C-alpha cells in the first residue's frame, strides 16, 4: 500500500492504493498524523485505488475522523470501489462518513 498526500488549499487529500488492512494501517497513520499535528483538519481519503479494506483499515479511518472532529474538522471519503462501499454500508460507516463519487466533489464539500 502507498499513501500520497496532495495539498488542495485547506484540504489535504490522502490517496491510498492497494490494500488498507492490518499490515498497512500503520503506514496510513504515519502519513495522516503529522498533518493532523500541524493543524490540518479537513481531509479527503481517496479510495479509488483501494482494492481491499479490513477492520484495521476501517479503524484507522475512524480514528482519523475522531481526531479531526475534536478540532472542528472532518474526513470525507471519495470514490470507493463497489466492494469497499459495500463494506462501509455493511458496517454502517456510510452513516458516519460523507462519501462522494468524485474526488473534486469531496474537496469542494469543504468550501
Number of C-alpha atoms within 10 A of each C-alpha: 15 16 21 12 16 12 10 13 9 13 21 21 26 21 20 20 17 16 18 27 19 16 11 18 21 15 14 22 16 11 15 21 13 11 15 18 11 8 11 18 22 24 27 27 23 24 23 20 16 20 16 16 20 14 14 16 21 19 14 20 21 15 13 20 20 15 17 19 14 10 13 10 17 21 27 22 25 23 21 21 15 11 13 18 17 13 17 19 12 10 12 11 15 15 10 12 16 15 22 18 13 14 20 12 13 24 23 10 12 15 7
